[in-house]
Each structure stands twice: as structure tokens, then as C-alpha cells.
Amino acid sequence: MKKENKKGANGSKISKILGAIFGRIFAKIFLIAVLGAALFFGGKYGWMKLGEIKTEKSSAIVFRELEKCAELVSVKTTYSDVISIKKTRIAGFAKSFSIIKYTGVIRGGIADISKAKFSVYDRGSSVKVSLPHSEILSNDISNIEVFDESRSIFVEISIKEIMQEIRFNQESASADIIGTGFLEEADSQAAKLIESLLYAAGFDKVVVE
């Protein structure tokens, strides 16, 4: 009887030892699984936050680069015109006339580049920009030259009258130049300028429309 009790006691001890060993192994496996899950989800969250930060920084870069442009002049053209002003009084006996050549410069582009819309994607590596349409930004006179004139003391041609005639012809010249596709060319050149600017700022892909 004593031998049987001894054997039973030994079996109980072995069971306890095995139970303790398996308990430790299970605890280690559980701890490793918990740590693995924490690292995975933590890493995923950190990766997402890093992507958000990079996107925010890239958006700030786009805004800063566009803000630099302010008014973007993308194309300009020079044109010349000749105007003739004639005035007659006293039954046609008093006459004055002036023949004037002037040169103008028309500039086209985007008046306010801050109105451009953009979106940054691919974790801040790509950007898409929608630009406002171009318009005439200025139409200035660069030179005025009098070819011929004859003035009577009874009929005066004032500087104001000359400038009014020039301004009228400027509007006509502007309409003619727009009709040649000037603003479409301004849109195209503006897109190329913004594209180059953003590529230089470090973006891998830039789409401008």
C-alpha cells in the first residue's frame, strides 16, 4: 500500500511540474502575441499618422509655392497701331490733324493664383492643381510717336483727345489679340509654370488642369 501511495505522489508532482512548465510556455506565447499585435497596430497607426503629417506638410508646400506667384503673368505680346485725328472748324478753313503711332504691351495670366484648388495624395508625393482661367492682366502703352501733324490756332487737338483715341484703339486691339487664342496660350503656359514649380518643390507627380 505504501508503494502505491508513493507512486501516486510522484505522479502528482510530475503533473504539477508539467502544468507549471506549460503554464509558463502559454504565458510567454500569449505575451508574444499581445506584443506582436501591439507592434502591428501601433506601427500601422504610426505609419498612418506619418502619412498624414507628410500630406499636411506637402499641402503647406503647395500653398506656399502658389502664394509666391500671386499674380501670374504667363504670356505677353507687343502690338503697334497708327491713329489719325482730324478736326475742322470755321466752315472748313481751320483744320488740324495728327498721325500718331503707338506701341502697346498686353499681358495675360492669372490675376489671383490663391484661387487655385489643389489636392495632395499618395502620402504627400503627388498633387493635382486646378487653375483659374487666364485673363488680360494689363494693356499698357510703351511708346507714342507723332508721324505728322498740322495744327491751326483755331482748332486744338489736345493730349486728352489723343489719349482717348489711343484707349479706344487699345480695346479694339485687345479684342483682336484675344481672338487669336491669346488666353488659351496663357492657360497652357500657366499650367507649365506651376507644374515646373511643384516638381522643383519635390513632388513625384504633378497634374495641372
Solvent accessible surface area in square Angstrom, and as a share of the most:
residue,aa,sasa,rsa
1,M,176,0.78
2,K,176,0.74
3,K,163,0.69
4,E,116,0.52
5,N,102,0.52
6,K,139,0.59
7,K,148,0.63
8,G,49,0.47
9,A,51,0.40
10,N,70,0.36
11,G,33,0.32
12,S,53,0.34
13,K,127,0.54
14,I,99,0.50
15,S,70,0.45
16,K,145,0.61
17,I,104,0.53
18,L,86,0.43
19,G,44,0.42
20,A,46,0.36
21,I,72,0.37
22,F,129,0.54
23,G,39,0.38
24,R,151,0.55
25,I,81,0.41
26,F,140,0.58
27,A,55,0.43
28,K,129,0.55
29,I,103,0.52
30,F,123,0.51
31,L,103,0.51
32,I,119,0.60
33,A,60,0.47
34,V,70,0.40
35,L,95,0.47
36,G,37,0.36
37,A,45,0.35
38,A,60,0.46
39,L,136,0.68
40,F,126,0.53
41,F,128,0.53
42,G,42,0.41
43,G,44,0.42
44,K,109,0.46
45,Y,137,0.52
46,G,35,0.33
47,W,150,0.53
48,M,106,0.47
49,K,80,0.34
50,L,85,0.42
51,G,8,0.07
52,E,82,0.37
53,I,88,0.45
54,K,88,0.37
55,T,39,0.23
56,E,118,0.53
57,K,129,0.55
58,S,12,0.08
59,S,34,0.22
60,A,54,0.42
61,I,49,0.25
62,V,0,0.00
63,F,109,0.45
64,R,123,0.45
65,E,19,0.08
66,L,6,0.03
67,E,100,0.45
68,K,135,0.57
69,C,29,0.17
70,A,59,0.46
71,E,96,0.43
72,L,20,0.10
73,V,62,0.36
74,S,19,0.12
75,V,23,0.13
76,K,131,0.55
77,T,45,0.26
78,T,88,0.51
79,Y,28,0.10
80,S,65,0.42
81,D,47,0.25
82,V,79,0.45
83,I,7,0.04
84,S,61,0.39
85,I,20,0.10
86,K,156,0.66
87,K,45,0.19
88,T,77,0.45
89,R,132,0.48
90,I,105,0.53
91,A,99,0.77
92,G,26,0.25
93,F,177,0.74
94,A,5,0.04
95,K,126,0.54
96,S,2,0.01
97,F,61,0.25
98,S,0,0.00
99,I,56,0.28
100,I,1,0.01
101,K,68,0.29
102,Y,0,0.00
103,T,25,0.14
104,G,0,0.00
105,V,21,0.12
106,I,0,0.00
107,R,74,0.27
108,G,0,0.00
109,G,0,0.00
110,I,3,0.01
111,A,45,0.35
112,D,56,0.29
113,I,1,0.00
114,S,70,0.45
115,K,142,0.60
116,A,12,0.09
117,K,154,0.65
118,F,64,0.27
119,S,60,0.39
120,V,21,0.12
121,Y,82,0.31
122,D,87,0.45
123,R,84,0.31
124,G,9,0.09
125,S,37,0.24
126,S,4,0.03
127,V,0,0.00
128,K,82,0.35
129,V,0,0.00
130,S,43,0.28
131,L,28,0.14
132,P,40,0.25
133,H,156,0.70
134,S,10,0.06
135,E,84,0.38
136,I,47,0.24
137,L,38,0.19
138,S,31,0.20
139,N,38,0.19
140,D,70,0.36
141,I,48,0.25
142,S,73,0.47
143,N,78,0.40
144,I,74,0.37
145,E,82,0.37
146,V,77,0.44
147,F,113,0.47
148,D,70,0.36
149,E,81,0.36
150,S,52,0.33
151,R,118,0.43
152,S,27,0.17
153,I,161,0.81
154,F,127,0.53
155,V,0,0.00
156,E,122,0.54
157,I,2,0.01
158,S,36,0.23
159,I,124,0.63
160,K,138,0.59
161,E,58,0.26
162,I,11,0.05
163,M,52,0.23
164,Q,91,0.40
165,E,64,0.29
166,I,0,0.00
167,R,122,0.44
168,F,139,0.58
169,N,28,0.15
170,Q,18,0.08
171,E,123,0.55
172,S,57,0.37
173,A,16,0.12
174,S,17,0.11
175,A,64,0.50
176,D,95,0.49
177,I,26,0.13
178,I,67,0.34
179,G,67,0.64
180,T,112,0.65
181,G,27,0.26
182,F,18,0.08
183,L,37,0.19
184,E,116,0.52
185,E,82,0.37
186,A,0,0.00
187,D,46,0.24
188,S,48,0.31
189,Q,54,0.24
190,A,0,0.00
191,A,25,0.19
192,K,117,0.49
193,L,84,0.42
194,I,1,0.00
195,E,66,0.30
196,S,71,0.46
197,L,54,0.27
198,L,0,0.00
199,Y,97,0.37
200,A,89,0.69
201,A,35,0.27
202,G,60,0.57
203,F,12,0.05
204,D,111,0.57
205,K,104,0.44
206,V,8,0.05
207,V,53,0.30
208,V,25,0.14
209,E,114,0.51
